[in-house]
Amino acid sequence: MNSPMFTRRTFLQQSALGSVAMSMPALAWSAGARAATEKRVGMIGLDTSHSTAFVKVLNSADASADYKGYRVVAAYPYGSRDIDSSAKRIPGYTEEVKKQGVTIVDSIDELLKKVDVVLLETNDGRLHREQVMQVLKAGKRVFIDKPMAASLGDVIAIFDASEHYKIPLFSASSLRYITGIAGIDKSQVLGADTFSPAVLEKTHPDLFWYGIHGVEALYAAMGTGCQSVVRTHTEGTDIVVGTWADGRIGTFRGTRTGKHDYGGTVYLTSGNVRLGPYNGYEPLLKEIITYFETGTPPVSPEETIELFAFMEAADESKRRGGALVTLASVREKAKK
């Protein structure tokens, strides 16, 4: 890849100015087309509780005006076929969304003919790269639920495709919007500690599957700039310590024992801010709808890529017995 960060930064700046959102003929975002087309949401993947939660909110008869009339009209259920905890949910979740007026289709291609924007909810990150390529080629805006992919290489490839097809996209955990994070001035952040469950799934790198929630909260507070990480791993706990380029320290604690909970502390020049409790899905969903409306992602490609490099470096540190691993080294490896 040639100068990926320069091109992504340029692309994001252009999208923020609205040039991308206003110039994509495939989306037909004219004033006349909006009322007729832009409100139809398609969903890929009915193997996660996020799917039913989003449908319940958007398709409610008294849905908030914050959701601007967006409604899930069609869904393709698959979805993981070999992660049992996900696959076994599909039949029940399929019936649940059908009761809320959602048409079930047999392929992503069929889905894309019925909708204008897409929620990619498949719980299995290994499938996301292939699935999102179909959406991008069709010229439709898409939110990719966590984990964005099951490898750093796939995350980079998805953003490259986003740039190629001129369709800005974003991916985030709902923990990015945990109570306490709103209004924090990142220029005043001296450091942060966050925690979340970090249940492991053998098909994904350790933190990608569930630890990503706490890592996302850490990045929401700290922003980009982490250079290296060190990970301490035991059967029940992970501690990942990141060192930022300006000398700040950010830590993530992932738990597999005790009560599952989310939170943390952000250290500011003016005092400390406690994070938590978890806010549910609606703060994230409001950000998704704003993105569908504007075409401007609330999280930059640079930040999302670095977040995944942080988790990839943590995995490498574990493999090397807790050695310090730079994010630059895992990013270079992912490009090959």
Secondary structure as a PSIPRED ss2 file (coil, helix, strand):
# PSIPRED VFORMAT (PSIPRED V4.0)

   1 M C   1.000  0.000  0.000
   2 N C   1.000  0.000  0.000
   3 S C   1.000  0.000  0.000
   4 P H   0.000  1.000  0.000
   5 M H   0.000  1.000  0.000
   6 F H   0.000  1.000  0.000
   7 T H   0.000  1.000  0.000
   8 R H   0.000  1.000  0.000
   9 R H   0.000  1.000  0.000
  10 T H   0.000  1.000  0.000
  11 F H   0.000  1.000  0.000
  12 L H   0.000  1.000  0.000
  13 Q H   0.000  1.000  0.000
  14 Q H   0.000  1.000  0.000
  15 S H   0.000  1.000  0.000
  16 A H   0.000  1.000  0.000
  17 L C   1.000  0.000  0.000
  18 G C   1.000  0.000  0.000
  19 S H   0.000  1.000  0.000
  20 V H   0.000  1.000  0.000
  21 A H   0.000  1.000  0.000
  22 M H   0.000  1.000  0.000
  23 S H   0.000  1.000  0.000
  24 M C   1.000  0.000  0.000
  25 P C   1.000  0.000  0.000
  26 A C   1.000  0.000  0.000
  27 L C   1.000  0.000  0.000
  28 A C   1.000  0.000  0.000
  29 W C   1.000  0.000  0.000
  30 S C   1.000  0.000  0.000
  31 A H   0.000  1.000  0.000
  32 G H   0.000  1.000  0.000
  33 A H   0.000  1.000  0.000
  34 R H   0.000  1.000  0.000
  35 A H   0.000  1.000  0.000
  36 A H   0.000  1.000  0.000
  37 T H   0.000  1.000  0.000
  38 E C   1.000  0.000  0.000
  39 K C   1.000  0.000  0.000
  40 R E   0.000  0.000  1.000
  41 V E   0.000  0.000  1.000
  42 G E   0.000  0.000  1.000
  43 M E   0.000  0.000  1.000
  44 I E   0.000  0.000  1.000
  45 G C   1.000  0.000  0.000
  46 L C   1.000  0.000  0.000
  47 D C   1.000  0.000  0.000
  48 T C   1.000  0.000  0.000
  49 S H   0.000  1.000  0.000
  50 H H   0.000  1.000  0.000
  51 S H   0.000  1.000  0.000
  52 T H   0.000  1.000  0.000
  53 A H   0.000  1.000  0.000
  54 F H   0.000  1.000  0.000
  55 V H   0.000  1.000  0.000
  56 K H   0.000  1.000  0.000
  57 V H   0.000  1.000  0.000
  58 L H   0.000  1.000  0.000
  59 N C   1.000  0.000  0.000
  60 S C   1.000  0.000  0.000
  61 A C   1.000  0.000  0.000
  62 D C   1.000  0.000  0.000
  63 A C   1.000  0.000  0.000
  64 S C   1.000  0.000  0.000
  65 A H   0.000  1.000  0.000
  66 D H   0.000  1.000  0.000
  67 Y H   0.000  1.000  0.000
  68 K C   1.000  0.000  0.000
  69 G C   1.000  0.000  0.000
  70 Y C   1.000  0.000  0.000
  71 R E   0.000  0.000  1.000
  72 V E   0.000  0.000  1.000
  73 V E   0.000  0.000  1.000
  74 A E   0.000  0.000  1.000
  75 A E   0.000  0.000  1.000
  76 Y E   0.000  0.000  1.000
  77 P C   1.000  0.000  0.000
  78 Y C   1.000  0.000  0.000
  79 G C   1.000  0.000  0.000
  80 S C   1.000  0.000  0.000
  81 R C   1.000  0.000  0.000
  82 D C   1.000  0.000  0.000
  83 I C   1.000  0.000  0.000
  84 D H   0.000  1.000  0.000
  85 S H   0.000  1.000  0.000
  86 S H   0.000  1.000  0.000
  87 A H   0.000  1.000  0.000
  88 K C   1.000  0.000  0.000
  89 R C   1.000  0.000  0.000
  90 I H   0.000  1.000  0.000
  91 P H   0.000  1.000  0.000
  92 G H   0.000  1.000  0.000
  93 Y H   0.000  1.000  0.000
  94 T H   0.000  1.000  0.000
  95 E H   0.000  1.000  0.000
  96 E H   0.000  1.000  0.000
  97 V H   0.000  1.000  0.000
  98 K H   0.000  1.000  0.000
  99 K C   1.000  0.000  0.000
 100 Q C   1.000  0.000  0.000
 101 G C   1.000  0.000  0.000
 102 V C   1.000  0.000  0.000
 103 T E   0.000  0.000  1.000
 104 I E   0.000  0.000  1.000
 105 V C   1.000  0.000  0.000
 106 D C   1.000  0.000  0.000
 107 S C   1.000  0.000  0.000
 108 I H   0.000  1.000  0.000
 109 D H   0.000  1.000  0.000
 110 E H   0.000  1.000  0.000
 111 L H   0.000  1.000  0.000
 112 L H   0.000  1.000  0.000
 113 K C   1.000  0.000  0.000
 114 K C   1.000  0.000  0.000
 115 V C   1.000  0.000  0.000
 116 D C   1.000  0.000  0.000
 117 V E   0.000  0.000  1.000
 118 V E   0.000  0.000  1.000
 119 L E   0.000  0.000  1.000
 120 L E   0.000  0.000  1.000
 121 E C   1.000  0.000  0.000
 122 T C   1.000  0.000  0.000
 123 N C   1.000  0.000  0.000
 124 D C   1.000  0.000  0.000
 125 G H   0.000  1.000  0.000
 126 R H   0.000  1.000  0.000
 127 L H   0.000  1.000  0.000
 128 H H   0.000  1.000  0.000
 129 R H   0.000  1.000  0.000
 130 E H   0.000  1.000  0.000
 131 Q H   0.000  1.000  0.000
 132 V H   0.000  1.000  0.000
 133 M H   0.000  1.000  0.000
 134 Q H   0.000  1.000  0.000
 135 V H   0.000  1.000  0.000
 136 L H   0.000  1.000  0.000
 137 K H   0.000  1.000  0.000
 138 A C   1.000  0.000  0.000
 139 G C   1.000  0.000  0.000
 140 K C   1.000  0.000  0.000
 141 R E   0.000  0.000  1.000
 142 V E   0.000  0.000  1.000
 143 F E   0.000  0.000  1.000
 144 I E   0.000  0.000  1.000
 145 D E   0.000  0.000  1.000
 146 K C   1.000  0.000  0.000
 147 P C   1.000  0.000  0.000
 148 M C   1.000  0.000  0.000
 149 A C   1.000  0.000  0.000
 150 A C   1.000  0.000  0.000
 151 S C   1.000  0.000  0.000
 152 L H   0.000  1.000  0.000
 153 G H   0.000  1.000  0.000
 154 D H   0.000  1.000  0.000
 155 V H   0.000  1.000  0.000
 156 I H   0.000  1.000  0.000
 157 A H   0.000  1.000  0.000
 158 I H   0.000  1.000  0.000
 159 F H   0.000  1.000  0.000
 160 D H   0.000  1.000  0.000
 161 A H   0.000  1.000  0.000
 162 S H   0.000  1.000  0.000
 163 E H   0.000  1.000  0.000
 164 H H   0.000  1.000  0.000
 165 Y C   1.000  0.000  0.000
 166 K C   1.000  0.000  0.000
 167 I C   1.000  0.000  0.000
 168 P C   1.000  0.000  0.000
 169 L C   1.000  0.000  0.000
 170 F E   0.000  0.000  1.000
 171 S E   0.000  0.000  1.000
 172 A E   0.000  0.000  1.000
 173 S C   1.000  0.000  0.000
 174 S H   0.000  1.000  0.000
 175 L H   0.000  1.000  0.000
 176 R H   0.000  1.000  0.000
 177 Y H   0.000  1.000  0.000
 178 I C   1.000  0.000  0.000
 179 T C   1.000  0.000  0.000
 180 G C   1.000  0.000  0.000
 181 I C   1.000  0.000  0.000
 182 A C   1.000  0.000  0.000
 183 G C   1.000  0.000  0.000
 184 I C   1.000  0.000  0.000
 185 D C   1.000  0.000  0.000
 186 K H   0.000  1.000  0.000
 187 S H   0.000  1.000  0.000
 188 Q H   0.000  1.000  0.000
 189 V E   0.000  0.000  1.000
 190 L E   0.000  0.000  1.000
 191 G E   0.000  0.000  1.000
 192 A E   0.000  0.000  1.000
 193 D E   0.000  0.000  1.000
 194 T E   0.000  0.000  1.000
 195 F E   0.000  0.000  1.000
 196 S E   0.000  0.000  1.000
 197 P E   0.000  0.000  1.000
 198 A C   1.000  0.000  0.000
 199 V C   1.000  0.000  0.000
 200 L C   1.000  0.000  0.000
 201 E C   1.000  0.000  0.000
 202 K C   1.000  0.000  0.000
 203 T C   1.000  0.000  0.000
 204 H C   1.000  0.000  0.000
 205 P C   1.000  0.000  0.000
 206 D H   0.000  1.000  0.000
 207 L H   0.000  1.000  0.000
 208 F H   0.000  1.000  0.000
 209 W H   0.000  1.000  0.000
 210 Y C   1.000  0.000  0.000
 211 G C   1.000  0.000  0.000
 212 I H   0.000  1.000  0.000
 213 H H   0.000  1.000  0.000
 214 G H   0.000  1.000  0.000
 215 V H   0.000  1.000  0.000
 216 E H   0.000  1.000  0.000
 217 A H   0.000  1.000  0.000
 218 L H   0.000  1.000  0.000
 219 Y H   0.000  1.000  0.000
 220 A H   0.000  1.000  0.000
 221 A H   0.000  1.000  0.000
 222 M H   0.000  1.000  0.000
 223 G C   1.000  0.000  0.000
 224 T C   1.000  0.000  0.000
 225 G C   1.000  0.000  0.000
 226 C E   0.000  0.000  1.000
 227 Q E   0.000  0.000  1.000
 228 S E   0.000  0.000  1.000
 229 V E   0.000  0.000  1.000
 230 V E   0.000  0.000  1.000
 231 R E   0.000  0.000  1.000
 232 T E   0.000  0.000  1.000
 233 H E   0.000  0.000  1.000
 234 T C   1.000  0.000  0.000
 235 E C   1.000  0.000  0.000
 236 G C   1.000  0.000  0.000
 237 T E   0.000  0.000  1.000
 238 D E   0.000  0.000  1.000
 239 I E   0.000  0.000  1.000
 240 V E   0.000  0.000  1.000
 241 V E   0.000  0.000  1.000
 242 G E   0.000  0.000  1.000
 243 T E   0.000  0.000  1.000
 244 W E   0.000  0.000  1.000
 245 A C   1.000  0.000  0.000
 246 D C   1.000  0.000  0.000
 247 G C   1.000  0.000  0.000
 248 R C   1.000  0.000  0.000
 249 I E   0.000  0.000  1.000
 250 G E   0.000  0.000  1.000
 251 T E   0.000  0.000  1.000
 252 F E   0.000  0.000  1.000
 253 R E   0.000  0.000  1.000
 254 G E   0.000  0.000  1.000
 255 T E   0.000  0.000  1.000
 256 R C   1.000  0.000  0.000
 257 T C   1.000  0.000  0.000
 258 G C   1.000  0.000  0.000
 259 K C   1.000  0.000  0.000
 260 H C   1.000  0.000  0.000
 261 D C   1.000  0.000  0.000
 262 Y C   1.000  0.000  0.000
 263 G E   0.000  0.000  1.000
 264 G E   0.000  0.000  1.000
 265 T E   0.000  0.000  1.000
 266 V E   0.000  0.000  1.000
 267 Y E   0.000  0.000  1.000
 268 L E   0.000  0.000  1.000
 269 T C   1.000  0.000  0.000
 270 S C   1.000  0.000  0.000
 271 G E   0.000  0.000  1.000
 272 N E   0.000  0.000  1.000
 273 V E   0.000  0.000  1.000
 274 R E   0.000  0.000  1.000
 275 L E   0.000  0.000  1.000
 276 G C   1.000  0.000  0.000
 277 P C   1.000  0.000  0.000
 278 Y C   1.000  0.000  0.000
 279 N C   1.000  0.000  0.000
 280 G C   1.000  0.000  0.000
 281 Y C   1.000  0.000  0.000
 282 E H   0.000  1.000  0.000
 283 P H   0.000  1.000  0.000
 284 L H   0.000  1.000  0.000
 285 L H   0.000  1.000  0.000
 286 K H   0.000  1.000  0.000
 287 E H   0.000  1.000  0.000
 288 I H   0.000  1.000  0.000
 289 I H   0.000  1.000  0.000
 290 T H   0.000  1.000  0.000
 291 Y H   0.000  1.000  0.000
 292 F H   0.000  1.000  0.000
 293 E H   0.000  1.000  0.000
 294 T H   0.000  1.000  0.000
 295 G C   1.000  0.000  0.000
 296 T C   1.000  0.000  0.000
 297 P C   1.000  0.000  0.000
 298 P C   1.000  0.000  0.000
 299 V C   1.000  0.000  0.000
 300 S C   1.000  0.000  0.000
 301 P H   0.000  1.000  0.000
 302 E H   0.000  1.000  0.000
 303 E H   0.000  1.000  0.000
 304 T H   0.000  1.000  0.000
 305 I H   0.000  1.000  0.000
 306 E H   0.000  1.000  0.000
 307 L H   0.000  1.000  0.000
 308 F H   0.000  1.000  0.000
 309 A H   0.000  1.000  0.000
 310 F H   0.000  1.000  0.000
 311 M H   0.000  1.000  0.000
 312 E H   0.000  1.000  0.000
 313 A H   0.000  1.000  0.000
 314 A H   0.000  1.000  0.000
 315 D H   0.000  1.000  0.000
 316 E H   0.000  1.000  0.000
 317 S H   0.000  1.000  0.000
 318 K H   0.000  1.000  0.000
 319 R H   0.000  1.000  0.000
 320 R C   1.000  0.000  0.000
 321 G C   1.000  0.000  0.000
 322 G C   1.000  0.000  0.000
 323 A C   1.000  0.000  0.000
 324 L C   1.000  0.000  0.000
 325 V E   0.000  0.000  1.000
 326 T E   0.000  0.000  1.000
 327 L H   0.000  1.000  0.000
 328 A H   0.000  1.000  0.000
 329 S H   0.000  1.000  0.000
 330 V H   0.000  1.000  0.000
 331 R H   0.000  1.000  0.000
 332 E H   0.000  1.000  0.000
 333 K H   0.000  1.000  0.000
 334 A H   0.000  1.000  0.000
 335 K H   0.000  1.000  0.000
 336 K C   1.000  0.000  0.000
